[in-house]
Every structure is written in structure tokens, then in C-alpha cells.
Amino acid sequence: MDYVSALIPPVFMAVAFTALIVTMVKSQGGANKSKEDAAVDEALAARSEAEGPAPERKTA
């Protein structure tokens, strides 16, 4: 019976990991893709605006 208790944690972790990956793959794209892309673009624009212009690099 010790082997059953030794196998439960790895089996549980494997099932949980598989469920996580399936959920991630299913949530990619779809009807909300344009909303997600717009939100990311807006956040990146706000961040770059807050940081100001990039410093100029001197090349040799």
C-alpha cells in the first residue's frame, strides 16, 4: 500500500499540469483576442509614454 501513497502526488501533479496547459491553449485567440491585444497595446503605449524617449546611443 505504500506504493499507492507514493504515486498519488506525482499523478496529481501530472493531471494538474495537463489541465493547466489545456486551459492555457484553449484561452488563446478566440472572440476576446482583439480585446486582449488592444489592452496589451494600450498598456505598452502608456508605459513607453511614462518612461519618456529612449536615450540616444553613441556608436563608435
C-alpha positions in Angstrom: 0.0 0.0 0.0 3.0 2.3 0.4 3.4 2.4 -3.4 -0.1 3.9 -3.8 0.7 6.7 -1.4 4.0 7.3 -3.2 2.3 7.5 -6.6 -0.6 9.9 -5.7 1.4 13.2 -5.6 3.2 12.7 -8.9 0.0 11.6 -10.6 -1.9 14.5 -9.1 0.7 17.0 -10.3 0.7 15.5 -13.8 -3.1 15.8 -14.1 -3.0 19.3 -12.7 -0.2 20.4 -15.1 -2.1 18.9 -18.1 -5.2 20.7 -17.1 -3.2 24.0 -16.8 -1.7 23.6 -20.3 -5.1 22.7 -21.8 -6.7 25.8 -20.2 -3.9 28.0 -21.5 -4.2 26.6 -25.0 -7.9 27.0 -25.1 -7.8 30.6 -23.8 -5.5 31.7 -26.7 -7.3 33.5 -29.5 -11.0 33.3 -29.9 -13.5 36.1 -29.6 -11.6 38.0 -27.0 -8.3 38.0 -28.8 -8.8 41.6 -30.2 -9.7 42.9 -26.7 -6.6 41.3 -25.2 -4.4 42.6 -27.9 -5.8 46.1 -27.6 -5.3 46.0 -23.8 -1.7 45.0 -24.2 -1.0 47.6 -26.8 -2.6 50.3 -24.6 -0.5 49.2 -21.6 2.7 49.2 -23.6 1.9 52.6 -25.0 1.2 54.0 -21.6 4.4 52.5 -20.2 6.6 53.9 -23.1 4.9 57.3 -22.7 5.6 57.4 -19.0 9.3 56.4 -19.5 9.8 59.2 -22.0 12.1 59.0 -25.0 14.9 56.5 -25.1 18.3 57.9 -24.5 20.4 58.2 -27.7 23.3 55.8 -28.0 26.7 56.8 -29.1 28.2 54.5 -31.6 31.9 54.3 -32.3 
